[in-house]
Amino acid sequence: MTAATPKGERRRQALVEAAVELLSEGGLEAVRHRAVAERAGLPLASTTYYFTSLDDLVAAAVEHEGRAELATGRARLDELADELRTVDVVTDLLLDLLLGHESREGGTKPVLLRYERLVGSPRRPYLAPLMRELSGELHELLSEILARSGMPVDGERLLELIALVDGAVVNALIESDPDPRAAARRMLRRKLA
């Protein structure tokens, strides 16, 4: 459902932002009508007024978060001077996009929540087209970062780099490594060097 007035649009946006916060804090299962309404400071009925279903609200939150991450990645790429795109800078930028900027702070929680969202999405068919679209845009951005940094890759090589990061993170999580990003960083940096 769309919000026809500026007030309606503000309320709808407040609900989406509340859902994004819950998604970031507790994964897909944390996004519930009551929790979103309470977080947004709006009546419970507003969640069903502005969204046709909980699935619609979750999809709006996932899209909002995904698009914000892509916009931040594009802005960071544009801020970097060509001569500053070292392997370390490129590695960190790629990891920010693949694992989330919050992963820089260390710890498993931000990375675990991100992977729960990615792994949980296939169990929610309504998210599949959106996740494919966001993934395609992410792959384009990652390719652009690498190309503009003098490290161009084809589609297959890009998928290998992403799989390397995913594998390093999953293994670090299995081993209860307190900093899965550091494990992924070591492997990705070696591959890009």
Backbone torsions as a table, in degrees:
resi	resn	phi	psi	omega
1	MET	NA	145.6	179.2
2	THR	-105.8	155.1	177.8
3	ALA	-94.0	120.0	-173.0
4	ALA	-84.3	-15.4	-177.3
5	THR	-119.2	161.6	176.1
6	PRO	-58.4	-39.6	178.1
7	LYS	-63.8	-43.0	178.1
8	GLY	-62.6	-40.8	178.9
9	GLU	-65.0	-40.0	177.2
10	ARG	-62.5	-41.9	179.3
11	ARG	-65.8	-44.9	179.1
12	ARG	-60.3	-44.4	179.5
13	GLN	-63.8	-39.2	177.6
14	ALA	-62.1	-38.7	177.6
15	LEU	-66.5	-42.4	178.5
16	VAL	-62.4	-46.6	-179.2
17	GLU	-63.2	-38.9	176.7
18	ALA	-63.8	-41.6	178.5
19	ALA	-64.5	-38.1	177.4
20	VAL	-62.4	-44.3	178.7
21	GLU	-59.4	-47.0	179.4
22	LEU	-63.4	-40.2	177.7
23	LEU	-60.6	-43.5	-179.3
24	SER	-69.6	-31.1	-177.7
25	GLU	-85.4	-34.5	-171.9
26	GLY	-138.3	9.2	178.5
27	GLY	80.2	-173.7	-175.1
28	LEU	-60.3	-34.8	-177.7
29	GLU	-68.8	-19.4	-178.4
30	ALA	-78.3	-17.0	-177.8
31	VAL	-85.1	103.2	179.3
32	ARG	-130.9	151.9	-178.2
33	HIS	-50.0	-53.9	-175.9
34	ARG	-62.6	-45.3	-178.6
35	ALA	-62.5	-41.2	-179.9
36	VAL	-65.8	-47.1	-179.4
37	ALA	-60.6	-45.0	179.3
38	GLU	-62.6	-44.1	-179.5
39	ARG	-63.5	-37.2	-179.4
40	ALA	-81.0	-12.5	-177.4
41	GLY	71.2	32.9	-178.6
42	LEU	-123.2	160.3	178.1
43	PRO	-62.3	149.8	179.5
44	LEU	-55.5	-38.7	-178.1
45	ALA	-62.3	-21.2	-179.1
46	SER	-65.7	-28.1	-179.6
47	THR	-66.9	-34.9	179.1
48	THR	-88.3	-17.3	176.1
49	TYR	-74.3	-42.7	-175.5
50	TYR	-92.5	-13.5	-179.3
51	PHE	-133.9	135.6	-175.9
52	THR	-68.1	-23.6	-178.7
53	SER	-162.5	171.2	174.5
54	LEU	-63.5	-36.2	177.3
55	ASP	-59.1	-41.8	179.0
56	ASP	-63.0	-41.3	178.3
57	LEU	-66.6	-44.4	178.3
58	VAL	-61.5	-44.6	179.5
59	ALA	-61.9	-39.9	178.1
60	ALA	-63.6	-39.5	179.1
61	ALA	-67.7	-44.1	179.6
62	VAL	-62.7	-43.6	179.6
63	GLU	-65.2	-44.1	-179.7
64	HIS	-59.6	-47.4	-179.6
65	GLU	-65.2	-44.4	180.0
66	GLY	-62.3	-44.3	179.8
67	ARG	-67.5	-37.2	177.7
68	ALA	-64.5	-41.5	178.2
69	GLU	-63.4	-42.4	178.4
70	LEU	-64.3	-42.3	179.1
71	ALA	-63.6	-40.5	177.9
72	THR	-64.3	-41.8	178.3
73	GLY	-62.9	-42.8	178.2
74	ARG	-63.6	-42.5	179.9
75	ALA	-64.3	-41.6	178.8
76	ARG	-65.0	-39.3	177.6
77	LEU	-61.9	-43.8	-178.9
78	ASP	-67.5	-27.1	179.8
79	GLU	-74.8	-26.3	-175.1
80	LEU	-76.4	129.7	173.9
81	ALA	-74.3	147.2	-178.3
82	ASP	-52.9	-41.5	-176.8
83	GLU	-72.2	-12.8	179.8
84	LEU	-93.9	1.1	-178.6
85	ARG	-84.4	68.2	177.3
86	THR	-78.9	171.4	177.9
87	VAL	-58.3	-41.0	-179.7
88	ASP	-64.1	-44.2	-179.6
89	VAL	-65.3	-44.7	-179.7
90	VAL	-64.4	-43.0	178.8
91	THR	-58.0	-47.4	-178.9
92	ASP	-65.8	-38.0	178.8
93	LEU	-65.6	-43.9	177.7
94	LEU	-61.8	-43.4	-179.8
95	LEU	-67.2	-35.0	175.5
96	ASP	-58.7	-40.9	-178.8
97	LEU	-75.7	-35.7	-178.2
98	LEU	-82.7	-33.7	-174.9
99	LEU	-113.8	-9.7	-177.0
100	GLY	93.4	141.7	-178.7
101	HIS	-61.3	-32.2	-179.4
102	GLU	-60.6	-22.2	-179.0
103	SER	-66.6	-16.8	177.7
104	ARG	-62.3	-26.5	-178.2
105	GLU	-75.0	-6.9	179.4
106	GLY	84.6	177.0	-178.9
107	GLY	86.2	162.7	-176.4
108	THR	-90.7	-23.2	-170.7
109	LYS	-57.8	-52.5	-177.9
110	PRO	-62.9	-35.5	179.9
111	VAL	-72.0	-43.6	179.9
112	LEU	-61.0	-44.0	179.0
113	LEU	-63.2	-38.8	178.9
114	ARG	-64.2	-44.9	-179.8
115	TYR	-69.2	-34.8	175.1
116	GLU	-60.6	-41.6	178.5
117	ARG	-63.1	-45.5	-178.3
118	LEU	-67.4	-42.6	-178.8
119	VAL	-74.8	-33.0	-179.8
120	GLY	-74.5	-21.7	-177.4
121	SER	-60.2	-42.1	-179.6
122	PRO	-61.3	-22.8	177.2
123	ARG	-79.1	-3.3	178.9
124	ARG	-121.7	88.9	-174.4
125	PRO	-54.5	-29.5	-179.8
126	TYR	-65.4	-19.9	178.9
127	LEU	-89.0	-16.9	-173.5
128	ALA	-55.2	-50.3	-179.5
129	PRO	-62.5	-40.1	179.1
130	LEU	-64.8	-44.6	-179.2
131	MET	-64.1	-38.1	176.7
132	ARG	-63.9	-42.8	179.6
133	GLU	-63.4	-47.8	179.7
134	LEU	-64.6	-38.8	178.5
135	SER	-63.3	-42.4	177.8
136	GLY	-61.2	-43.2	178.6
137	GLU	-66.6	-37.3	177.1
138	LEU	-64.1	-43.9	179.8
139	HIS	-62.2	-40.5	177.3
140	GLU	-61.7	-43.6	-179.9
141	LEU	-66.0	-43.2	178.2
142	LEU	-61.1	-42.4	178.0
143	SER	-62.4	-40.9	179.3
144	GLU	-65.3	-41.7	178.1
145	ILE	-58.9	-48.2	-178.4
146	LEU	-65.7	-42.6	-179.8
147	ALA	-63.8	-46.4	-178.7
148	ARG	-70.5	-12.2	178.2
149	SER	-101.1	10.6	178.4
150	GLY	77.0	20.2	180.0
151	MET	-128.9	54.4	-175.2
152	PRO	-61.8	145.2	177.9
153	VAL	-135.8	153.7	173.4
154	ASP	-87.4	176.3	-176.4
155	GLY	-59.4	-40.1	-179.4
156	GLU	-66.3	-43.4	179.4
157	ARG	-64.6	-38.3	178.0
158	LEU	-62.3	-44.1	178.1
159	LEU	-61.8	-35.8	176.9
160	GLU	-63.8	-42.2	179.1
161	LEU	-64.9	-41.0	178.1
162	ILE	-64.9	-42.4	178.8
163	ALA	-63.7	-36.6	177.3
164	LEU	-61.1	-46.4	178.5
165	VAL	-63.5	-47.9	-179.6
166	ASP	-58.8	-44.6	179.5
167	GLY	-63.2	-43.3	179.1
168	ALA	-62.2	-42.0	-179.2
169	VAL	-66.7	-48.1	-178.8
170	VAL	-61.2	-43.3	177.9
171	ASN	-63.3	-40.0	177.9
172	ALA	-64.1	-40.3	178.2
173	LEU	-65.3	-40.5	178.2
174	ILE	-62.0	-40.3	-178.0
175	GLU	-81.5	2.3	-177.2
176	SER	59.2	33.2	175.5
177	ASP	-63.4	128.8	-177.4
178	PRO	-70.4	-11.1	-178.9
179	ASP	-140.4	80.1	-177.8
180	PRO	-63.1	-27.5	178.1
181	ARG	-63.7	-40.1	-179.8
182	ALA	-62.0	-39.3	178.5
183	ALA	-64.3	-44.5	178.7
184	ALA	-65.8	-38.2	-179.0
185	ARG	-61.7	-45.3	-179.6
186	ARG	-58.9	-46.6	-176.7
187	MET	-69.9	-44.6	-178.7
188	LEU	-65.5	-41.9	179.8
189	ARG	-59.5	-44.7	178.7
190	ARG	-61.2	-39.6	-178.8
191	LYS	-68.6	-35.3	-178.3
192	LEU	-83.8	-22.5	-175.8
193	ALA	-68.1	NA	NA
